[in-house]
Amino acid sequence: MTKKRKIGWGAAIAASALLLTLHLLTAPPPVPPFEVVRAAVTPSEAWLYDRNGVLLDSSRVDFARRRLAWVPLAQVSPTVRETLVAAEDHRFWRHGGVDWLALGGALRDRLSGHAGRGASTISMQVAGYLNPDLARPGVRGWRDKLRQIRAAQALEAAWSKDQILEAYLNLAGFRGEAQGIGAAALGLFGATPASLSRDDALLLAALLPDPQATPDRLARRACRLAHASDCASFQAAAASALGPARSLQLDPGLAPHLADRLLTRPGLRVRTTLDAGVQRLAIEALRRQLIGLGGTRARDGAAVVVDNASGDVLAYVGGIGGASTAPAVDNANSYRQAGSTLKPFLYAQAIERGYLTPASILDDSPVQLDTASGLYVPQNYDKGFKGPVSARTALAGSLNVPAVRTLLLVGVDPFRDRLWDLGYHGMVEDGDYYGFSLALGSAEVTLLEQVAAYRALALGGRWGPLRLTADAPRVGLRAITTPAAAWLVGDIIADPNARAATFGLDSALRLPFWAAVKTGTSKAMRDNWCIGWTPRFTVGVWVGNAEGDPMRAVSGTSGAAPVWRDLMTALNAAVPAAEPSAPGGVEARRIAFAGAIEQPRREWFLRGTGQSLIAAAPDTARRPHFTNPVAGSVYALDPDIPADRQRLAVAVTGAAAAHRVLLDRADIGAADTTPQILPGRGAHRLSLVDLGGRVVDQVLFTVR
């Protein structure tokens, strides 16, 4: 072999080695199947639907990028497809992944020092989107560019042109974090890809090479692409598209709090039990009331509507924004003091155990109870006392002192356990923790818990969990209260005459059809509730301030009750609610009250407990106790009135014979003689003692 031939063979081997090295260095990664790519693209959003498949709300779950569901090519406007291809790669349908003419022109421009457009084809850009290790569009490294070219050719060999274009439209970044034609159409134009116009398409094409363009720059480029002489329309369209965020404009935003609760994964689609029509009713009723109250009186509210038969939640409004200072708080699922809304369950327990009937007389007079933390002195909402009243009047009128006396009959622990059985699972402490104030709703509950518990009364004392999603299991009902006791309580709180002394005859609680309802107001006017039912629906409403500060000038019937009334009226408009028939185990009697305590009426009783004449127990049959002064009272001496004319009368009721009254341990006389006392300034203790020296009652008061 000659020396010349050896050199030739050596050069050939070296060239082959160089080509092999170049081939290996520029080898692209394998092309994934189109179906795999499409399936791997998950939206950044998740969607919430009503029971009929109507979109209620959506929530962004993935914050890395903003994209919606994959959009098939057939669902993209033909104008958009044609415009984007013409602007980005006008020979797309003819080349095999690389536009060699454009590549040659770009090389020529670079060698001559002129600024020219890039030569990346749609196929090359898709190859870059699919493979993070490939050069992204705009990278100028020769090795990256060669790998991208080879990847585009491999892509063309594996995919159809339609698949490549579809992937491009779904993977391209248009503006900021918006990825894909779906997010771009919705975020920039408030439209779907199928409804985009030619001008919209031109603006999208103008955005692709410069996603951060200003409105002026975007309009000029779109105008050039359109070959238009008048660019005014593009200026206005660009300013509108790039103005304040328009994302989710097609999203009705009907249940944002429930969406935040249920939508936990990108791409999730949850069908709820809600009804979009009922949801809108609840939102509008709540919004109307809060606007009427004004932000200085109450800023927040919540409403829940439930179908009694199925337990399906038909409306779930956790808040409406407006004047709220905490609009993200889900007030339908937040714990708040229950107020008087727990009283129906207390009376039901007392009635089913035979401790009370609706006609039983309860004493609405001052009472003080010894507790571990001191004396507990319940008071009524209006600070007054009505004397002897029937249990019907006490419950319907929401009187506090009779409720506490009823709790003394039932027991704190049994009542707390009953509430737990009714789904109030925020009450994790024992009865001693809540004390006698549990009768007045000192425990914290949620609106959802309230509605579920009241639904149990509507169903004859049978409780079951509520359903929020269509795939939630249907759980059987558990008997908690007897059907007779549940019906009697419903009859009481549906009685407008029984509540008239407290609420008047024409309050927001009175409807033109049968409905049982109870209001409640928590300590310091922080929460106002109204919960009630008809045979078909249970509706609960809360009004207050999400941050816990007190409301101003909002009464028991002016806060939540008007919303409840509006919802019940709308829900029962087509078929007004009929009064439920009495269950077995109850009987009606015509009754009269001794001493005309209340007017004669027809009353219902548990079978076997009926009476025709109702009389209060005589004083001699009652435990002796002080009625004046009231525990905790503060008296101020007037310097302009002679001291001996400012004596305080000590009043005792009950079987007080043979009892003595002690003032600060000093005997001041017999209890049945109404002693007159003139205590000096400071704190004082009155004690009532029997013959054996045992203290049977005591009060603390202060003189200033």
C-alpha positions as CSV (number, residue, x, y, z in Angstrom):
1,M,0.0,0.0,0.0
2,T,1.4,3.3,-1.0
3,K,1.9,6.1,1.4
4,K,-0.7,8.2,-0.4
5,R,-3.3,5.5,-0.1
6,K,-2.5,5.1,3.6
7,I,-3.1,8.8,4.1
8,G,-6.4,8.6,2.3
9,W,-7.6,5.7,4.4
10,G,-6.5,7.5,7.5
11,A,-8.5,10.6,6.5
12,A,-11.5,8.5,5.7
13,I,-11.3,6.8,9.1
14,A,-10.9,10.2,10.8
15,A,-13.8,11.7,8.9
16,S,-16.0,8.6,9.8
17,A,-15.0,8.9,13.4
18,L,-15.8,12.6,13.4
19,L,-19.2,12.0,11.8
20,L,-19.9,9.2,14.2
21,T,-19.0,11.5,17.1
22,L,-21.1,14.3,15.7
23,H,-24.0,11.9,15.2
24,L,-23.7,10.7,18.8
25,L,-23.3,14.2,20.2
26,T,-26.4,15.5,18.4
27,A,-28.6,12.4,18.9
28,P,-32.1,13.5,20.1
29,P,-34.0,11.6,22.8
30,P,-36.7,9.2,21.8
31,V,-40.0,10.7,20.6
32,P,-42.8,9.8,23.0
33,P,-46.2,8.7,21.6
34,F,-48.6,11.5,21.0
35,E,-51.2,9.9,23.3
36,V,-48.7,9.8,26.2
37,V,-47.9,13.5,25.8
38,R,-51.6,14.4,25.7
39,A,-52.4,12.4,28.8
40,A,-49.4,13.8,30.7
41,V,-50.7,17.4,30.4
42,T,-52.8,18.1,33.5
43,P,-54.6,21.4,33.9
44,S,-53.5,23.8,36.7
45,E,-57.2,24.1,37.6
46,A,-59.8,21.9,39.1
47,W,-63.5,22.2,38.5
48,L,-66.6,22.0,40.6
49,Y,-70.0,21.1,39.1
50,D,-73.5,21.0,40.4
51,R,-75.7,17.9,40.5
52,N,-76.8,18.4,36.8
53,G,-73.2,19.0,35.5
54,V,-73.4,22.8,35.5
55,L,-70.1,24.5,36.2
56,L,-70.2,26.2,39.6
57,D,-66.6,27.2,40.3
58,S,-63.0,26.3,39.7
59,S,-59.8,26.6,41.7
60,R,-56.2,26.8,40.7
61,V,-54.3,24.0,42.3
62,D,-51.0,24.0,40.4
63,F,-49.1,27.3,40.7
64,A,-46.1,26.3,38.6
65,R,-47.9,27.3,35.4
66,R,-51.4,28.3,34.2
67,R,-53.0,25.9,31.8
68,L,-56.5,24.4,31.2
69,A,-57.5,21.0,29.9
70,W,-55.9,19.8,26.6
71,V,-57.8,21.3,23.7
72,P,-58.3,19.0,20.6
73,L,-57.3,20.6,17.3
74,A,-60.9,20.4,16.1
75,Q,-62.0,22.6,19.0
76,V,-59.7,25.4,17.9
77,S,-61.1,28.0,15.6
78,P,-59.8,27.4,12.0
79,T,-58.9,31.1,11.8
80,V,-56.6,30.7,14.8
81,R,-54.9,27.6,13.3
82,E,-54.3,29.3,9.9
83,T,-53.2,32.6,11.4
84,L,-50.7,31.0,13.8
85,V,-49.2,28.7,11.2
86,A,-48.9,31.6,8.7
87,A,-47.1,33.8,11.3
88,E,-44.8,31.1,12.8
89,D,-44.1,28.6,10.1
90,H,-45.8,29.2,6.8
91,R,-44.2,26.2,5.1
92,F,-45.3,23.9,8.0
93,W,-47.5,21.7,5.9
94,R,-44.8,21.2,3.2
95,H,-41.5,20.6,5.1
96,G,-40.4,17.5,7.0
97,G,-39.6,19.2,10.3
98,V,-36.9,21.6,9.1
99,D,-37.5,24.6,6.8
100,W,-34.2,24.5,5.0
101,L,-34.9,27.7,3.0
102,A,-35.6,29.6,6.2
103,L,-32.5,28.0,7.8
104,G,-30.4,29.1,4.9
105,G,-31.8,32.6,5.0
106,A,-31.1,32.8,8.8
107,L,-27.5,31.6,8.2
108,R,-27.0,34.1,5.5
109,D,-28.3,37.0,7.7
110,R,-26.0,36.0,10.5
111,L,-22.9,35.8,8.2
112,S,-23.7,39.2,6.8
113,G,-24.4,40.7,10.2
114,H,-28.0,41.5,9.6
115,A,-30.7,40.9,12.2
116,G,-33.2,38.4,10.8
117,R,-36.0,36.2,12.0
118,G,-35.3,32.8,13.5
119,A,-35.7,29.6,11.5
120,S,-37.3,27.4,14.1
121,T,-40.3,25.5,12.8
122,I,-43.3,24.5,14.7
123,S,-42.0,21.0,14.7
124,M,-38.7,22.1,16.2
125,Q,-40.5,24.1,18.9
126,V,-42.6,21.2,19.8
127,A,-39.5,19.0,20.1
128,G,-38.1,21.6,22.4
129,Y,-41.3,21.6,24.6
130,L,-41.3,17.8,24.8
131,N,-37.6,17.4,25.8
132,P,-36.2,19.6,28.6
133,D,-32.6,18.7,27.6
134,L,-33.1,20.0,24.1
135,A,-32.5,23.7,23.2
136,R,-35.5,25.8,23.9
137,P,-36.6,28.2,21.2
138,G,-34.2,31.1,20.9
139,V,-31.1,29.2,22.1
140,R,-28.2,29.6,19.5
141,G,-25.8,26.8,20.5
142,W,-24.9,24.8,17.4
143,R,-25.0,21.4,19.1
144,D,-28.4,22.2,20.7
145,K,-29.7,23.5,17.3
146,L,-28.6,20.3,15.6
147,R,-30.2,18.1,18.2
148,Q,-33.4,20.1,17.9
149,I,-33.3,19.7,14.1
150,R,-32.9,15.9,14.4
151,A,-35.6,15.8,17.0
152,A,-38.0,17.7,14.7
153,Q,-37.3,15.2,11.9
154,A,-37.9,12.3,14.3
155,L,-41.1,13.9,15.4
156,E,-42.3,14.3,11.9
157,A,-41.6,10.6,11.2
158,A,-43.6,9.5,14.3
159,W,-46.5,12.0,14.4
160,S,-49.0,13.4,12.0
161,K,-49.0,17.1,11.1
162,D,-52.3,17.6,12.9
163,Q,-50.9,16.0,16.0
164,I,-47.8,18.3,15.9
165,L,-49.9,21.4,15.5
166,E,-52.3,20.3,18.3
167,A,-49.4,19.8,20.6
168,Y,-47.9,23.1,19.7
169,L,-51.2,25.0,20.4
170,N,-51.4,23.2,23.8
171,L,-47.8,23.6,24.9
172,A,-46.8,27.0,23.7
173,G,-46.5,29.9,26.2
174,F,-48.5,32.9,25.2
175,R,-48.4,35.4,28.1
176,G,-46.8,35.3,31.5
177,E,-47.6,31.9,33.0
178,A,-50.5,31.1,30.6
179,Q,-49.6,27.9,28.7
180,G,-51.7,26.6,25.9
181,I,-54.5,27.9,23.7
182,G,-57.1,27.2,26.3
183,A,-55.6,29.3,29.1
184,A,-54.6,32.1,26.6
185,A,-58.1,32.3,25.1
186,L,-59.8,32.4,28.5
187,G,-57.2,34.7,30.2
188,L,-56.8,37.2,27.4
189,F,-60.2,37.3,25.7
190,G,-62.6,35.6,28.1
191,A,-63.5,33.1,25.4
192,T,-63.1,29.5,24.3
193,P,-60.5,28.6,21.6
194,A,-63.4,27.7,19.2
195,S,-64.9,31.2,19.5
196,L,-61.8,33.3,18.8
197,S,-62.0,35.8,16.0
198,R,-59.4,36.8,13.4
199,D,-58.2,39.8,15.4
200,D,-57.9,37.6,18.5
201,A,-55.8,35.1,16.4
202,L,-53.6,37.9,15.2
203,L,-52.9,39.1,18.7
204,L,-52.0,35.6,19.8
205,A,-49.7,35.2,16.8
206,A,-48.1,38.5,17.8
207,L,-47.6,37.3,21.4
208,L,-45.8,34.1,20.5
209,P,-42.4,35.6,19.7
210,D,-42.7,38.2,22.5
211,P,-44.9,37.0,25.3
212,Q,-44.0,40.0,27.5
213,A,-44.8,42.6,24.9
214,T,-46.4,45.9,25.9
215,P,-49.9,46.7,24.5
216,D,-48.4,49.1,21.9
217,R,-45.7,46.7,20.7
218,L,-48.3,43.9,20.5
219,A,-50.7,46.0,18.5
220,R,-48.0,47.1,16.0
221,R,-46.9,43.5,15.4
222,A,-50.5,42.3,15.0
223,C,-51.2,45.1,12.6
224,R,-48.2,44.1,10.5
225,L,-49.3,40.5,10.4
226,A,-52.7,41.7,9.3
227,H,-51.2,44.0,6.6
228,A,-53.7,46.6,7.8
229,S,-53.4,50.3,7.3
230,D,-55.5,51.3,10.3
231,C,-54.2,49.9,13.6
232,A,-56.6,51.6,16.0
233,S,-58.7,48.5,16.5
234,F,-55.6,46.5,17.4
235,Q,-54.5,49.2,19.9
236,A,-57.9,48.9,21.8
237,A,-57.9,45.1,21.6
238,A,-54.4,44.7,22.9
239,A,-55.0,47.1,25.8
240,S,-58.1,45.1,26.7
241,A,-56.4,41.7,26.4
242,L,-53.3,42.7,28.5
243,G,-55.3,44.8,31.0
244,P,-56.4,43.6,34.4
245,A,-56.5,39.8,34.8
246,R,-59.4,38.3,33.0
247,S,-58.7,34.7,33.8
248,L,-61.7,32.5,34.7
249,Q,-64.2,34.9,33.1
250,L,-66.3,31.9,32.1
251,D,-66.2,30.6,35.6
252,P,-69.4,31.7,37.4
253,G,-67.7,31.7,40.8
254,L,-70.8,30.4,42.6
255,A,-69.1,28.3,45.3
256,P,-65.5,29.4,46.0
257,H,-65.3,28.2,49.6
258,L,-66.6,24.7,48.7
259,A,-64.2,24.7,45.7
260,D,-61.3,25.4,48.0
261,R,-62.5,22.5,50.3
262,L,-63.1,19.9,47.6
263,L,-60.7,20.7,44.8
264,T,-57.4,19.3,45.9
265,R,-55.6,18.0,42.8
266,P,-54.9,19.6,39.3
267,G,-57.4,18.5,36.7
268,L,-59.9,17.2,39.3
269,R,-63.6,17.4,38.3
270,V,-66.0,17.1,41.2
271,R,-69.7,16.7,40.8
272,T,-71.5,18.0,43.9
273,T,-75.0,17.6,45.2
274,L,-75.5,21.4,44.9
275,D,-78.2,22.8,42.6
276,A,-76.9,25.9,40.7
277,G,-80.3,27.5,40.8
278,V,-80.7,27.1,44.5
279,Q,-77.1,28.2,45.0
280,R,-77.8,31.5,43.1
281,L,-80.9,32.0,45.2
282,A,-78.9,31.7,48.4
283,I,-76.1,34.0,47.2
284,E,-78.6,36.7,46.2
285,A,-80.6,36.5,49.4
286,L,-77.5,36.7,51.5
287,R,-76.0,39.5,49.4
288,R,-79.2,41.5,49.5
289,Q,-79.4,41.3,53.3
290,L,-75.7,42.2,53.9
291,I,-76.0,45.2,51.6
292,G,-79.1,46.3,53.6
293,L,-77.3,45.9,56.9
294,G,-74.2,47.7,55.8
295,G,-70.6,46.8,56.6
296,T,-70.6,48.8,59.8
297,R,-73.3,46.5,61.3
298,A,-72.4,43.0,59.9
299,R,-69.9,42.2,57.1
300,D,-70.3,38.4,56.6
301,G,-72.8,35.6,56.3
302,A,-73.3,32.0,55.2
303,A,-76.2,29.9,54.1
304,V,-76.8,26.2,53.6
305,V,-79.9,24.5,52.1
306,V,-80.5,20.7,52.4
307,D,-83.0,18.4,50.9
308,N,-84.4,16.5,53.9
309,A,-85.2,13.2,52.2
310,S,-81.7,12.6,50.7
311,G,-79.5,14.8,52.9
312,D,-78.1,16.4,49.8
313,V,-76.7,19.9,50.3
314,L,-78.4,22.0,47.6
315,A,-76.7,25.3,48.4
316,Y,-73.5,26.0,50.2
317,V,-72.5,29.7,50.6
318,G,-69.5,30.3,52.8
319,G,-69.5,34.0,52.2
320,I,-70.1,36.6,49.5
321,G,-67.2,39.0,49.8
322,G,-68.7,42.5,49.7
323,A,-67.6,44.5,52.7
324,S,-65.9,41.4,54.3
325,T,-62.5,41.9,55.7
326,A,-61.9,38.1,55.7
327,P,-63.5,36.9,52.4
328,A,-61.5,33.7,52.3
329,V,-63.0,32.4,55.5
330,D,-65.6,29.6,55.0
331,N,-68.3,30.7,57.3
332,A,-70.4,27.7,56.6
333,N,-67.8,25.4,58.1
334,S,-66.3,27.7,60.8
335,Y,-66.9,27.2,64.5
336,R,-69.0,29.9,66.2
337,Q,-71.0,30.1,69.4
338,A,-74.4,28.5,68.9
339,G,-76.5,30.8,71.0
340,S,-80.1,29.8,71.5
341,T,-80.1,27.4,68.6
342,L,-79.4,24.4,70.8
343,K,-82.6,24.9,72.9
344,P,-84.9,22.7,70.7
345,F,-82.7,19.7,71.4
346,L,-82.7,20.3,75.1
347,Y,-86.5,20.6,75.3
348,A,-86.9,17.5,73.1
349,Q,-84.7,15.5,75.5
350,A,-86.7,16.8,78.5
351,I,-90.0,15.9,76.8
352,E,-89.0,12.4,75.7
353,R,-87.9,11.6,79.2
354,G,-91.2,12.8,80.7
355,Y,-89.7,15.7,82.6
356,L,-91.8,18.3,80.7
357,T,-94.8,18.7,78.5
358,P,-95.3,21.6,76.1
359,A,-97.8,22.9,78.7
360,S,-95.5,22.5,81.8
361,I,-95.0,25.7,83.8
362,L,-91.4,27.0,84.0
363,D,-90.4,29.9,86.2
364,D,-88.8,32.8,84.3
365,S,-87.5,34.6,87.3
366,P,-83.9,35.5,88.5
367,V,-81.8,32.5,89.4
368,Q,-78.2,32.0,90.4
369,L,-76.3,28.8,90.3
370,D,-73.1,27.8,92.1
371,T,-70.4,26.7,89.7
372,A,-66.7,25.9,90.1
373,S,-65.9,29.4,88.7
374,G,-68.5,31.2,90.8
375,L,-72.2,32.1,90.6
376,Y,-73.8,31.6,87.2
377,V,-76.6,34.1,86.7
378,P,-78.5,33.7,83.3
379,Q,-80.5,36.5,81.9
380,N,-82.9,36.9,79.0
381,Y,-82.1,38.7,75.8
382,D,-84.2,41.7,76.9
383,K,-82.9,41.6,80.5
384,G,-86.5,41.2,81.8
385,F,-88.4,38.3,83.3
386,K,-91.9,37.0,82.5
387,G,-92.6,35.0,85.6
388,P,-94.4,31.6,85.1
389,V,-94.6,30.6,81.5
390,S,-95.4,27.3,79.7
391,A,-92.6,25.3,78.1
392,R,-94.2,26.1,74.7
393,T,-93.9,29.9,75.3
394,A,-90.4,29.5,76.8
395,L,-89.0,27.6,73.8
396,A,-90.8,29.5,71.1
397,G,-89.9,32.8,72.7
398,S,-86.3,31.7,73.4
399,L,-86.3,32.5,77.1
400,N,-83.0,31.8,78.7
401,V,-83.8,31.2,82.4
402,P,-86.4,28.5,81.7
403,A,-83.9,26.8,79.4
404,V,-81.3,26.7,82.2
405,R,-84.0,25.3,84.5
406,T,-84.7,22.7,81.9
407,L,-81.0,21.8,81.7
408,L,-81.1,21.3,85.5
409,L,-83.7,18.6,84.9
410,V,-81.9,16.9,82.0
411,G,-78.3,17.2,83.2
412,V,-75.4,18.8,81.5
413,D,-73.6,15.6,80.6
414,P,-76.6,13.9,79.1
415,F,-77.4,17.0,77.1
416,R,-73.8,17.3,75.9
417,D,-73.9,13.6,74.9
418,R,-77.2,14.2,73.0
419,L,-75.6,17.0,71.0
420,W,-72.6,14.8,70.1
421,D,-75.0,12.2,68.8
422,L,-76.6,14.9,66.7
423,G,-73.3,15.5,64.9
424,Y,-72.0,18.4,66.9
425,H,-68.5,17.0,67.0
426,G,-66.7,20.2,67.9
427,M,-67.9,19.5,71.5
428,V,-64.9,17.5,72.5
429,E,-65.0,18.4,76.2
430,D,-67.2,16.8,78.9
431,G,-70.3,18.5,80.4
432,D,-68.4,20.2,83.3
433,Y,-66.4,22.2,80.8
434,Y,-69.5,23.8,79.3
435,G,-71.6,24.0,82.5
436,F,-75.1,25.4,82.7
437,S,-74.4,27.9,79.9
438,L,-74.6,25.0,77.4
439,A,-78.4,25.5,77.6
440,L,-77.8,29.0,76.0
441,G,-75.4,27.8,73.4
442,S,-72.0,28.5,74.8
443,A,-70.5,25.7,72.8
444,E,-69.1,26.3,69.3
445,V,-70.7,24.7,66.2
446,T,-70.6,25.0,62.4
447,L,-73.5,25.9,60.2
448,L,-73.3,22.5,58.5
449,E,-73.6,20.8,61.9
450,Q,-76.6,23.0,62.7
451,V,-78.4,22.1,59.5
452,A,-77.7,18.4,59.9
453,A,-79.1,18.4,63.5
454,Y,-82.2,20.4,62.6
455,R,-82.8,18.0,59.6
456,A,-82.9,15.2,62.2
457,L,-85.9,17.0,63.9
458,A,-87.6,17.3,60.5
459,L,-87.1,13.5,60.0
460,G,-88.7,12.5,63.3
461,G,-85.5,12.5,65.4
462,R,-83.3,10.5,62.9
463,W,-79.9,11.8,62.1
464,G,-77.6,11.1,59.2
465,P,-74.6,12.9,57.7
466,L,-75.1,15.4,54.9
467,R,-73.9,14.7,51.3
468,L,-71.8,17.3,49.5
469,T,-70.6,15.2,46.5
470,A,-72.5,13.0,44.1
471,D,-70.3,10.0,44.9
472,A,-70.6,10.3,48.7
473,P,-72.1,7.2,50.3
474,R,-75.7,7.2,51.4
475,V,-75.6,6.4,55.1
476,G,-78.6,5.1,57.0
477,L,-80.3,7.3,59.5
478,R,-79.8,6.8,63.3
479,A,-82.6,7.3,65.8
480,I,-81.5,10.0,68.3
481,T,-84.8,11.6,69.5
482,T,-88.2,9.9,69.6
483,P,-90.5,10.8,66.7
484,A,-93.1,12.2,69.2
485,A,-90.6,14.5,71.0
486,A,-89.2,15.7,67.6
487,W,-92.7,16.5,66.3
488,L,-93.7,18.3,69.5
489,V,-90.6,20.5,69.4
490,G,-91.3,21.3,65.7
491,D,-94.9,22.1,66.5
492,I,-93.7,24.5,69.3
493,I,-91.2,26.5,67.2
494,A,-93.6,26.6,64.2
495,D,-96.2,28.3,66.5
496,P,-96.3,32.1,65.7
497,N,-98.6,32.8,68.7
498,A,-96.2,31.1,71.1
499,R,-93.3,33.3,70.0
500,A,-95.4,36.5,69.7
501,A,-94.4,37.8,73.2
502,T,-90.8,37.9,72.2
503,F,-90.7,38.3,68.4
504,G,-94.2,39.8,67.7
505,L,-96.8,38.4,65.4
506,D,-95.4,39.7,62.1
507,S,-91.6,39.0,62.3
508,A,-89.4,37.6,59.6
509,L,-90.0,34.1,61.1
510,R,-93.7,34.0,60.1
511,L,-94.3,32.5,56.6
512,P,-97.5,31.9,54.7
513,F,-97.0,28.2,55.1
514,W,-95.9,25.8,57.9
515,A,-92.2,26.1,58.9
516,A,-90.4,25.4,62.2
517,V,-87.6,27.9,62.9
518,K,-85.3,28.9,65.7
519,T,-83.0,31.9,66.0
520,G,-79.9,32.4,68.1
521,T,-77.6,35.2,69.1
522,S,-74.2,34.5,70.7
523,K,-72.5,36.4,73.5
524,A,-71.7,40.0,72.8
525,M,-73.7,39.9,69.5
526,R,-70.9,38.1,67.6
527,D,-73.1,35.6,65.8
528,N,-76.7,35.6,64.6
529,W,-78.3,32.3,63.5
530,C,-81.6,31.3,61.9
531,I,-82.3,27.6,61.2
532,G,-85.5,25.9,60.4
533,W,-87.3,23.4,58.2
534,T,-90.3,22.6,56.2
535,P,-91.1,18.9,55.3
536,R,-88.9,19.2,52.2
537,F,-86.0,21.5,53.1
538,T,-83.9,22.5,56.0
539,V,-82.3,26.0,55.7
540,G,-79.6,27.5,58.0
541,V,-78.2,31.0,57.9
542,W,-75.5,32.7,59.9
543,V,-74.7,36.4,59.9
544,G,-71.9,38.1,61.7
545,N,-68.3,39.1,61.3
546,A,-65.8,36.5,60.2
547,E,-63.1,38.1,62.4
548,G,-65.2,37.7,65.5
549,D,-65.9,41.3,66.4
550,P,-69.4,42.1,67.5
551,M,-72.2,43.2,65.2
552,R,-73.9,46.5,65.7
553,A,-77.7,47.1,65.9
554,V,-78.6,43.6,64.7
555,S,-81.4,41.8,66.6
556,G,-82.4,38.2,66.6
557,T,-84.8,38.7,63.7
558,S,-83.0,41.4,61.7
559,G,-79.8,39.6,60.9
560,A,-80.1,36.0,59.6
561,A,-83.9,35.6,59.7
562,P,-84.7,37.7,56.6
563,V,-82.3,35.5,54.5
564,W,-84.0,32.4,55.9
565,R,-87.4,33.8,55.1
566,D,-86.4,34.7,51.5
567,L,-84.9,31.3,50.9
568,M,-87.8,29.4,52.4
569,T,-90.3,31.5,50.4
570,A,-88.5,30.8,47.1
571,L,-88.0,27.1,47.8
572,N,-91.6,26.5,48.6
573,A,-93.2,28.8,46.0
574,A,-94.3,26.1,43.7
575,V,-95.7,23.8,46.4
576,P,-96.3,25.5,49.7
577,A,-95.3,23.4,52.7
578,A,-98.1,21.6,54.5
579,E,-98.1,21.0,58.2
580,P,-96.8,17.5,59.0
581,S,-99.3,15.2,60.5
582,A,-98.9,14.1,64.1
583,P,-97.1,10.8,64.7
584,G,-98.3,8.0,66.8
585,G,-97.6,8.5,70.5
586,V,-99.0,12.0,70.9
587,E,-102.5,13.3,71.8
588,A,-104.3,16.7,71.8
589,R,-106.1,18.2,74.8
590,R,-108.0,21.4,75.3
591,I,-106.2,23.0,78.3
592,A,-106.7,26.0,80.6
593,F,-104.2,27.6,82.9
594,A,-104.9,28.3,86.6
595,G,-104.6,32.0,87.4
596,A,-104.9,32.8,83.6
597,I,-101.1,32.5,83.2
598,E,-101.7,31.9,79.5
599,Q,-104.8,31.8,77.3
600,P,-106.7,28.5,76.9
601,R,-105.7,26.5,73.9
602,R,-105.4,23.1,72.3
603,E,-102.1,21.5,73.4
604,W,-100.3,18.4,72.4
605,F,-98.8,15.9,74.8
606,L,-97.0,12.6,74.8
607,R,-99.8,10.0,75.0
608,G,-100.7,9.4,78.6
609,T,-99.3,12.7,79.9
610,G,-102.1,15.0,78.9
611,Q,-103.8,17.4,81.4
612,S,-106.7,19.7,81.1
613,L,-105.9,22.2,83.9
614,I,-102.3,23.5,84.1
615,A,-101.2,25.2,87.3
616,A,-97.9,26.4,88.6
617,A,-96.6,24.8,91.7
618,P,-97.4,27.0,94.8
619,D,-94.6,28.9,96.4
620,T,-94.7,26.6,99.4
621,A,-93.7,23.7,97.2
622,R,-90.7,25.4,95.8
623,R,-87.1,25.5,97.0
624,P,-86.7,28.8,98.9
625,H,-84.4,31.3,97.2
626,F,-83.7,35.0,96.9
627,T,-85.6,37.0,94.2
628,N,-84.1,40.4,95.3
629,P,-81.4,41.5,95.1
630,V,-80.3,39.6,92.0
631,A,-76.8,38.1,92.2
632,G,-74.2,40.4,90.7
633,S,-76.2,43.6,91.1
634,V,-74.4,46.8,91.7
635,Y,-76.2,49.6,93.7
636,A,-75.1,53.2,93.8
637,L,-75.9,55.3,96.8
638,D,-77.3,58.8,96.0
639,P,-75.7,61.5,98.2
640,D,-78.8,63.7,97.8
641,I,-81.2,61.2,99.3
642,P,-81.2,60.5,103.0
643,A,-79.5,57.2,103.7
644,D,-82.4,55.6,105.7
645,R,-84.5,56.0,102.6
646,Q,-82.2,54.0,100.4
647,R,-82.8,50.7,102.2
648,L,-82.9,47.5,100.1
649,A,-85.7,45.0,100.5
650,V,-84.7,41.4,100.7
651,A,-87.3,39.2,98.9
652,V,-87.4,35.4,99.3
653,T,-89.8,33.1,97.4
654,G,-90.6,29.4,98.1
655,A,-91.1,27.6,101.4
656,A,-89.1,30.2,103.4
657,A,-90.8,29.7,106.8
658,A,-88.3,28.9,109.5
659,H,-85.4,30.2,107.4
660,R,-83.1,33.1,108.4
661,V,-81.3,35.8,106.3
662,L,-77.7,36.5,107.0
663,L,-75.9,39.7,105.7
664,D,-72.2,39.1,105.7
665,R,-72.8,36.3,108.3
666,A,-74.9,38.6,110.6
667,D,-78.5,37.5,111.2
668,I,-80.9,40.2,110.0
669,G,-84.2,38.4,110.6
670,A,-86.6,35.8,109.3
671,A,-86.8,35.2,105.6
672,D,-90.6,35.6,105.4
673,T,-90.6,39.1,107.0
674,T,-88.9,40.9,103.9
675,P,-86.0,42.4,105.9
676,Q,-84.9,46.0,104.9
677,I,-81.1,46.4,104.8
678,L,-78.8,49.4,104.5
679,P,-75.4,47.9,103.7
680,G,-72.3,50.2,103.4
681,R,-70.2,50.6,100.4
682,G,-68.4,47.5,99.2
683,A,-69.1,43.8,98.3
684,H,-71.7,41.9,100.3
685,R,-73.1,38.4,100.7
686,L,-76.6,37.5,101.5
687,S,-77.2,33.9,102.7
688,L,-80.4,32.0,103.3
689,V,-80.0,29.3,106.0
690,D,-82.4,26.7,107.3
691,L,-82.9,25.7,111.0
692,G,-79.9,23.5,110.8
693,G,-77.6,26.3,109.6
694,R,-77.3,24.9,106.1
695,V,-77.0,27.6,103.4
696,V,-79.7,26.9,100.8
697,D,-79.2,30.1,98.7
698,Q,-76.9,33.0,98.5
699,V,-76.3,36.1,96.4
700,L,-73.4,38.5,96.0
701,F,-74.0,42.2,95.4
702,T,-72.0,45.5,95.6
703,V,-72.8,48.9,96.9
704,R,-71.0,52.0,95.6
